[in-house]
Amino acid sequence: MKTIYVHIGLHKTGTTTIQDYLIDNVEYLKTKGVLVPFAHRNHNLTFWVNGKENSQKRQNQWSRLMRKIDNSDAPITVLSSEFFSRDISEIDHWHLNFTDLVNKGHTVKFILYLRRSDKRFESLFIEAAKGGNGMIDIRDFPYEGFIDNWNLCEAIKSHFGQDSLILRKFEEDAKQGLIGSFMSCLGVSMAEIDELKYQTNTKPNLDQLRAIIYAGELFGKITSPMFNSARQRRKAIKRWGRWFMDQTNNWEDQKSYTLLPNDIAKDILDDQFQSNKKIAETYFNGDMTHLHVDDLPYNSGENLSIMCMKKEALEHALALFTQVDKIVDSMNIGTPTEKRDLQTDVQDT
């Protein structure tokens, strides 16, 4: 009997950090008894990829997964995708392939990191801004309601039992080390992990964000003929943004800012309150401190216009904008070659 851990990677709960670590350490984790079956994110195991049904590719990938588990001596297998949560929430028969694993004698456990909904929303806005969406006001960012986490948990529990669900508090675990937290969920002790190496979606400070938003809008328009898709454009601008943040890492630390005005934050928290209350009562002895807050400190939201930047930061940013070779290099994506970008199947080993 083997244990298959399914990481349900809600967006903006450290999913990329965990996935990058798994992908980069396939061989090392094998020595720890952990099978990472594919050297890419496991979106091909889900029902939809980039808005298109994934039926044949999905079944091929599941067949390969079954063979890899059968052929491996590792007692632990790890799967991770942002889209498992969507499948579980929206598709009645989402559980069938996981049930097949149970029928083969394996144990399936689901790992879910929970984050306060207003903080997640703000982080989603920042990520979109880093991809060149052109917004400088979070009020313009659409909120359509998150996946109901309670219904998500209930769907898993109904098919696999409450013991199959491992819920973690994102903010607390992130402070202690997210990768270390994840490995502890697997029951694997790790001597030392370079957590900083895998924090690729770090929060920019306030002036960095202002400059990145301005640059994304400017470069996106100028270089639009170079892109085959909006997804390529977003990835290119984010790649340039990472370079920009590296070049400006000596700027004054301004990471404690809040973009969400109180009224929007309260609406989001209220929208998720009943779901989070049920989760707290069932899984956290009624403790809602990591899921909800009643009294928000007054905040009207930061102005993200480039005109609000400190003079020295603005001058430095404008100088970096003139380094056209760095801009062009980031735009030349071509065919993905980095293993963390791959979505194709790999051969059985």
N, C-alpha and C positions, 0 to 999 in steps of 0.2 A: 504493500500500500504506500502511495506517495501523496504528498500534499501539494495542491496547486493553489497558489495565492494569486488572486485576481485584483489588481490595483485599479480601482474605479477612479480615474484621474479627473476630478472636477477641475475645470479651468481655474487658474490662479490659486491653486493650493499646492504649489511646488511640484507639479507633475513633470515638467520638463527637467528639473533638477534630478528627480528620481530616475527618469527614463535615461537621461544622458549617462548617469552613473552605471546603470545596468548595462547599457550598450557598450560602454567603454571598458567594462571589466568582465566580459563574458568568460574568459579563460580563468581569471583569478577566482571568480565566484564559483566556478566548477570545482575548484579545490576545496571550497567551503561546503560542497554538497548542494549547490544551487544551480539549477539549469535555467539559463536565459535562452529560450529555444530559437529566437530569431534576432539577428543583429539590426533590428529596426523597431520602431514603435509598432504596436500590435493592432493598428487600425484595420488591417485586412481580416481580422477575426470578427469585426463588427459588421452590422448589416448595411451600413452606408459609408461611402468614402467620397468626400468632396461633393455631397449632394446626390450621388448616384448609387443605385442599388448595386450590391456587391456579391450577389448570390454565388456565381461560379467560383470567383476568386476566393470568396470566403470559405466555401466548402473545400477547395483545394488546400487552403492554408490550415484548416482544421484537421484535414487528413494528415498533413505533414506534422502538425503538432502532436497528434496521437502517436505517430511513429517515433518521433523524437523522444516523447515521454517513455514509450515502451523500450527504446534502445538505450536509454540513459540509466546509469546507476545512481544518479542524484536523487535523494529523497524529497527534494523541494524543487518546484517549477514556479517561475514568476511570469505573469502576463501583465501588461500595462497599456491602457489606452484611455484617452479623454472621452471616447465615444461609447464605452461600456455603459456609462450612466444614462446616455440617451436611449440606448437599446433597452435597458432594463425599465426605463420610465415609459417608453412609448410602444413597445412591441410585445404582444401577448406571449409569443413563443420564444422569447429571448433566452430562456433557460435550457433549451433542449440540448445544445452541445455540452453545456456544463453538466447536465444530468447524465449524459453519456459517460463523462469522466467518473462520476459517482458510481454508475453501473459497472464500470470496469474495476471498481474497488478502491478508487482514489478518494481523498478528502478534498473538498473545494472550500476555500475561505476567501472572503471579499474584504479588501482594505479600502476604507473611505476616510479621507481627511476632510474635516468640516471647518469652515471659516465664516466669520461673521459676515452677513450678506452685504452690508454697506461697504465694508472694506474690500470684499470681492468685486463689487461693482466699480469702485474707484480704481482698483488694480486693472480691471478689464478696460476701462477708459484709457488708462496710461498705456497699456499694451497696444490698443488701437491707435492711439496718438503716435506711438513709436513706429507704427506701420504706415504713417502718412495719411490718416483719414481727414486731416485738415481742420479738425475741430479745436477751438480754443476755449470752449465753454462746456463743462460737463453737463449742463442742463440740456444741451442738444443731443446728448448721447442716449440712444433708445434703451429703455428698460421694459422688457416684455415679461418679466417674471422669471425667476430661476426655476430649474427643476425642483420639484417638491422633495426635499431630502427625506421626509418621513415616509412618503409613498415609495420612494426608492428603497429605503430600509425594509419596509413592509413586504415589498415584492421579493426581496432576497430571502427574508425570514420565512415567507410562506412556502418557498420551494426547498430551502436548505437549512432552515432552523436558525434560531437566534445566535447559536454558538458559531455559526459560519461567518458572522459579521464582526469585523474589527474596526471600530470607530476611533479616530484620533483627533485631537485638538490641534489644528494647524498652527495657530500663533504660538502655542506653548512649545510644540515640537520644533518649530522653525528656530526658536531661540536656542534650543539645546543642540540642534543639528538634525536636519530633516532626513538625511540619508541614514544616519545612525539610528534614528527613530524607526525608519522603514525596515532596516535590517533586524531590529529588535522584534518587529512584528513577525518576521520569519523565524524567530528563535535562533538567529545566527549572531554570535558575538564577533565584533570587529575591533581590532586593537586600535586602529587609527584611520580616519577618513578625512581626506582633504575636501571639506564641504565647500570652501570658497571656489574651488576649481570648477564646480558644476553649477554655480549660481549665474546662469547666462541671462536670466530675465530680471536682473536686479533693478530696483527702483532708482531712476535718475533723480538727482537733486533738482530743486525747483528751476534754477536757471538752465541747467542741462535740458530739462523737459521743454522749457520755452524755446530754446534754440533748436532742439530736435523737431518740434512741431513746425517751426518756421521752415527749417531745411527740408523736411519731408514734403511740405506743400510745394515748395519751390522746385526741388529736384524731381518730384513726381510728375509735375507738369512738363518740365524741360525734357525729361528722358522717357516720357510715355511711349514713344515709338519703339523703344527697345524691349518692351514687355509683350509677351504672348498672353498674359493673364494678370488680373488684379492680384492674385496670390503671389506671383513672381515679383510684382512691384512692391508689395508689402515686405516680402522677405529681403529684397535688396535694400530698402530703406532702413529696415531693422539692422541689417548687417552694417550699413554705414553708421547707424546710431551707436552700435557697440564700439566701433572704432572711435567715434567722437567722444564717448564716455571715457574710454581709455586715455584719450588725449587731454581730457579735462578733469582727471581724477583728483587733481590738487585744488579744485575749486572749493570754496567754503561749503561745509556740509550743511545742506538745507533739506534733509530727507524727512524731517518731522512735519512737513506741511500736510494740510488736508484740503482736498479739492471740492469735497461734497458740502454744499450748503445744508444747514440743519433740516430744512423742510424736505429735501430729497432723501437724505439719510433716514429720517423718521419714516417716510413713506415706505422705503425699502424694508426697513426693520419690521414695520407693522405688517407688511405683506407676508413676511416669512415667520411671523411670531407664533402662530398656532402650530405650524409644522415643527419649529425649533423647540417649542414647549413640550410637545409629545416626545421628541428625541431626548430632551434633557431628563424627563421623568422616567423614560424607559431605560436609558443607557448611562446616564450620568448622575443618578441620584438626585435629580431635580436641579442640578447646577447648570445655569444658563449663561454664566459669565463670558464664555467664549463664543456664544451664539447670539446674544442680545444685550442691549444696554438701554435703560430707561431714560437716563439723564445725559444728553449729549452736551458737551461744552459748546458755547456759542461759536458758530463759524459761518461765514458768508461765502467761503470758497475763494481760492487764490485766483488772481488774474494771470492768465497764461500768455498774454501778449508779449512779444519780443521787446516791446518798448518798456516793459517793467523790469528788464534785466539790469543788474549792476553794470556800471559803465565798463569796468575792466573785463567782466565776463563777456559783454556784448562785443567789445573790441577783439577779444581772443576768438570768439565764435566766428565773427566775420572773417578773420584771418584764416581760420580752418576751412571755411566755406570756399575759399579760393583754391584749395588744393584739389583741383579738378581730377587728378589721377586717382585719388582715393574715392571720389564720387563714382567715377566710371568703373573702377575695379569692383565696387560693391554692386553695381548694376549688372555687371556681366556674370549672370548666374549660370546660364546655359543648362546643360543636363546635370541634375544633382549628382554629386560624387561623394559627398560626405555621408558616412554610414548613418548618422542620425537623421538624414533627410530621406533615406531610402524607404520606399514603400513596396518594393518588389519582393517576391518570394526568394528565399535562398534554398540551396540544395540540402538535402538531409546529410547529416554526418554520421 
